[in-house]
Amino acid sequence: MPETFLITPEIAGERLDKTLAKLAPDLSRTRIQAIAEEGHVSVNGKPETTMSRKLAAGDAIGLIRPDAVDPEPKGEAIPLDVVFEDDDLIVIDKPAGLVVHPAGGHETGTLVNALIAHCGNSLSGIGGVKRPGIVHRLDKDTSGLLVVAKNDATHKALSAQFADHGRTGPLERAYIAFVWGRPQSSAGTVRTQIDRSAINREKMAVAPEDKGREAITHFEVTRTFEGADGRPLVSQLLCTLETGRTHQIRVHMTHMGHPLLGDSLYGGGFKTKAAHLSAAARAALTALGRQALHATLLGFEHPATGETMHFERPLPPDMARLQEALERA
């Protein structure tokens, strides 16, 4: 159904896109532009695509929201561990090995494909396409909690929370990590710039202060496991993110000199450390076959209800087996 807005003297003089973003707050300005280009925005009965047009008092703005179209990615019946779900969002415990979004080399078999099949008609569309709204990601081989939006309004609100990094709201993210050695301090903060590595484009790296993007990780040593010589060999950390950069925890732990167990991309130089593990722990690490990182805690404000949502998930079986083997050593 078309919507009509009458421009009052109080809001006259502003740009069309800025005004519509206020009058239809569930739509992003990018989405408004796309709707206009489809011929569904009008001023005084005439289609308008120039978003910079200044509006006058008495102008009548027409807006038609097209139905969401079918997604390009196809739904696939991939099992999901659903922690919470309602009409606006879904929280899942992502298993290791599952890529979040289709990309080169991973066009199918992703979390997005699974969610399209799982959510069905409850997806009202992100940007006019019937697909889930990804507001944050986990690496393919990182397990744990992830929240996904089902509609534009939720996607916009959650994206703002993640962009704010919890500085003014209840957003919180914490990870359990197993790292080589023991940090000098039992708790601390790593604050650097992170940018794409100039040497290996698959990797991120700590960058000079005038480059990259700010990355802040808080950590706390929760347990230490000793090797056969009685020295600290492995530490279990609780890492809390204040920013959310690609590979942030993996880069920061490596920067500290304590890369994650099983991290072949960033911790390849520490492979010989495995020789100091017990036979059971070595077997558990080999079976893990990935970086020992799990998103254990996720909190945010529900965009529709205003309720503070808080979720926690224990270690998945592969990391739990590693922890048990380290305990027995």
C-alpha positions in Angstrom: 0.0 0.0 0.0 1.3 3.5 -0.9 2.2 5.8 2.0 1.8 9.6 1.8 3.7 12.2 3.9 2.9 15.9 4.0 5.9 18.2 4.5 5.2 20.6 7.3 7.1 24.0 7.7 9.1 22.4 10.6 10.8 19.9 8.2 10.8 21.9 5.0 14.1 22.7 3.3 15.7 19.3 3.9 16.8 16.8 1.3 14.3 14.2 0.1 16.4 11.2 1.2 17.1 12.7 4.7 13.4 13.5 5.2 12.3 10.0 4.1 14.8 8.4 6.4 13.1 10.3 9.3 9.6 9.6 8.1 10.3 5.9 7.4 13.0 5.1 10.0 13.0 1.4 9.3 14.5 2.1 5.8 18.2 3.0 5.3 19.0 5.9 2.9 20.5 3.3 0.5 17.3 1.4 0.5 15.3 4.6 -0.1 17.5 5.4 -3.1 16.9 1.9 -4.5 13.2 2.2 -4.1 13.2 5.6 -5.8 15.2 4.2 -8.7 12.4 1.6 -9.1 9.9 4.5 -9.5 8.3 4.1 -6.1 9.0 7.6 -4.6 7.0 10.6 -5.8 6.8 14.3 -5.0 3.4 15.9 -5.6 2.3 12.9 -7.6 5.4 12.8 -9.9 8.2 10.1 -9.6 11.3 11.5 -8.1 14.8 9.9 -8.2 16.9 12.9 -7.2 17.5 12.4 -3.5 19.2 15.8 -3.0 16.0 17.6 -3.9 15.0 20.1 -1.2 11.4 19.9 -0.1 9.0 22.7 0.5 6.2 23.0 3.0 3.0 21.5 1.6 4.9 19.0 -0.7 3.3 15.5 -0.6 5.7 12.6 -0.6 4.6 9.3 -1.9 6.3 6.0 -1.0 5.6 2.5 -2.1 7.5 -0.4 -0.5 7.8 -3.2 -3.1 7.5 -6.7 -1.9 10.7 -8.4 -1.3 12.0 -10.5 -4.2 13.4 -14.0 -4.0 17.0 -14.1 -3.0 19.9 -14.9 -5.4 21.4 -17.5 -3.0 19.1 -20.5 -2.7 17.9 -22.1 0.5 19.5 -25.3 1.6 18.5 -27.7 4.3 21.5 -27.3 6.5 20.9 -28.1 10.2 21.1 -25.1 12.5 21.5 -24.8 16.3 18.9 -22.1 17.0 19.4 -20.4 20.4 16.6 -17.9 20.0 14.2 -16.8 17.2 11.3 -14.4 16.8 9.8 -12.4 13.9 12.7 -9.9 13.9 15.9 -11.8 14.4 17.5 -15.2 15.0 20.5 -16.2 17.2 22.4 -19.3 16.2 25.4 -21.2 17.6 27.4 -21.5 14.4 29.5 -24.7 14.1 33.1 -24.5 13.0 33.5 -25.1 9.2 30.4 -23.2 8.2 31.0 -20.1 6.1 28.7 -17.2 6.9 28.1 -15.6 3.5 28.4 -16.9 -0.1 31.6 -15.7 -1.7 34.2 -17.0 -4.2 34.8 -20.6 -3.5 31.8 -20.8 -1.2 28.7 -20.1 -3.3 26.7 -22.7 -1.6 26.6 -24.5 1.8 26.8 -21.3 3.8 24.9 -20.0 6.8 22.9 -17.6 4.5 21.8 -20.6 2.4 20.7 -22.4 5.6 18.9 -19.4 7.0 16.9 -18.8 3.8 15.6 -22.3 4.0 15.0 -22.2 7.8 13.3 -18.8 8.0 11.2 -19.1 4.8 8.5 -16.5 4.6 9.5 -14.9 8.0 12.2 -13.1 6.0 10.5 -9.8 5.0 13.6 -8.7 3.1 16.9 -6.9 3.6 17.3 -4.2 1.0 14.3 -5.5 -0.9 15.6 -9.0 -1.2 14.2 -11.9 0.8 17.4 -12.8 2.6 18.8 -12.7 6.1 20.6 -9.6 7.2 24.2 -10.3 8.3 25.3 -7.7 10.8 28.5 -9.4 12.1 30.5 -12.4 11.1 32.5 -15.3 12.5 35.4 -16.8 10.6 34.6 -20.1 8.9 36.6 -22.1 11.6 35.4 -20.0 14.6 32.3 -21.4 16.4 29.8 -19.7 18.5 27.0 -17.1 18.8 25.8 -15.0 15.9 22.7 -12.8 15.5 21.0 -12.3 12.1 18.2 -9.8 11.2 15.1 -10.9 9.4 14.0 -7.4 8.2 15.3 -4.0 7.2 14.4 -2.3 10.5 16.1 -4.9 12.6 19.1 -5.0 10.3 19.5 -1.2 10.5 19.2 -1.1 14.3 21.5 -4.0 14.9 24.1 -2.7 12.5 24.1 0.6 14.4 24.7 -1.3 17.7 27.6 -3.2 16.2 29.1 0.0 14.7 28.9 1.6 18.2 30.8 -1.4 19.6 28.7 -1.3 22.8 30.2 2.1 23.9 26.7 3.5 24.5 24.5 0.4 24.6 24.4 -3.1 25.9 26.2 -4.8 23.0 28.8 -7.3 24.3 30.8 -10.1 22.7 33.2 -12.5 24.4 35.2 -15.4 23.2 37.0 -18.3 24.7 40.5 -18.8 23.2 43.3 -21.2 23.9 46.7 -19.7 23.2 50.3 -20.8 23.4 52.2 -19.8 26.6 51.0 -17.4 29.2 50.7 -13.6 28.8 52.8 -11.6 31.3 49.7 -10.0 32.8 46.7 -12.0 34.0 44.4 -9.4 32.3 45.0 -6.5 29.9 44.0 -4.7 26.7 45.5 -4.9 23.2 45.0 -1.7 21.3 46.4 -1.4 17.7 45.5 -0.5 14.2 44.7 -3.5 11.9 45.0 -3.6 8.2 45.3 -6.1 5.4 48.7 -7.6 5.2 50.8 -6.4 2.3 52.7 -9.7 2.2 49.8 -12.2 2.4 46.4 -10.9 1.3 44.7 -13.7 3.2 46.0 -12.3 6.5 45.4 -9.2 8.5 48.2 -7.5 10.4 49.0 -4.8 13.0 49.5 -1.6 11.1 51.1 1.8 11.8 49.1 4.3 13.7 48.2 6.3 10.6 46.9 3.2 8.7 44.2 0.6 9.1 41.4 0.7 11.6 41.5 0.8 15.3 41.1 -2.6 17.0 40.7 -3.1 20.8 40.6 -6.5 22.5 40.4 -7.0 26.3 41.6 -10.3 27.7 41.7 -12.2 30.9 43.6 -15.4 31.7 41.1 -17.8 33.1 43.3 -21.0 33.3 46.9 -22.0 32.6 48.0 -25.5 31.6 51.6 -26.6 32.3 53.8 -28.7 30.1 55.9 -31.7 31.2 58.6 -29.3 32.4 56.2 -27.5 34.7 56.2 -24.3 32.7 53.1 -22.6 31.4 52.4 -24.2 28.0 48.8 -23.2 27.2 46.5 -20.5 28.5 42.7 -20.3 28.3 41.6 -16.7 27.8 38.3 -14.8 27.9 38.6 -12.2 25.1 36.1 -9.3 25.0 35.8 -7.2 21.9 35.5 -3.5 21.9 35.8 -3.4 18.1 35.1 -6.1 15.5 37.8 -6.2 12.9 38.5 -9.2 10.6 40.6 -11.8 12.5 40.9 -9.3 15.4 41.5 -11.8 18.2 43.8 -14.0 16.1 45.9 -11.0 15.1 46.1 -9.5 18.6 47.1 -12.8 20.3 49.8 -13.3 17.7 51.0 -9.7 18.2 51.3 -10.5 21.9 53.4 -13.5 21.1 50.7 -16.0 22.1 48.9 -17.2 18.9 45.9 -19.4 19.1 46.3 -23.2 19.2 45.5 -24.7 15.8 45.7 -21.4 13.9 47.7 -22.4 10.8 47.4 -18.9 9.3 48.8 -16.9 12.2 50.5 -19.5 14.4 52.4 -21.6 12.0 55.7 -20.8 13.7 54.4 -22.4 16.9 53.7 -25.9 15.5 56.7 -27.4 17.4 55.0 -26.4 20.7 52.7 -29.3 20.2 55.5 -31.7 20.9 55.4 -30.5 24.6 51.7 -31.5 24.9 50.6 -34.8 26.3 49.7 -37.5 23.8 46.0 -37.0 24.5 46.2 -33.2 24.1 48.2 -33.6 20.8 45.5 -35.9 19.5 42.8 -33.5 20.6 44.5 -30.6 18.9 45.0 -32.5 15.7 41.3 -33.6 15.8 40.3 -29.9 16.3 41.9 -28.9 13.0 41.1 -25.2 13.4 41.9 -22.2 15.6 40.8 -22.8 19.2 38.3 -19.9 19.3 34.6 -19.9 20.3 32.2 -17.0 20.6 30.7 -17.9 24.0 28.7 -14.7 24.8 26.6 -12.3 22.9 24.4 -9.5 24.2 22.5 -6.7 22.5 19.3 -4.6 22.7 16.4 -6.1 20.8 15.5 -3.5 18.2 11.7 -4.1 18.5 11.2 -4.6 22.2 14.1 -2.7 23.7 14.9 -5.7 25.9 18.5 -6.5 26.7 19.2 -9.9 25.2 22.0 -12.0 26.7 23.1 -15.4 25.4 25.9 -17.8 26.5 27.0 -21.0 24.9 29.6 -23.5 26.3 32.5 -24.9 24.4 31.6 -27.1 21.4 32.6 -30.8 21.7 35.9 -30.4 19.8 37.2 -27.6 22.0 35.8 -29.2 25.2 37.8 -32.4 24.4 40.9 -30.2 24.0 40.3 -28.6 27.3 39.7 -32.0 29.0 43.0 -33.3 27.6 44.9 -30.3 28.8 43.4 -30.7 32.2 44.5 -34.3 32.4 48.1 -33.6 31.4 
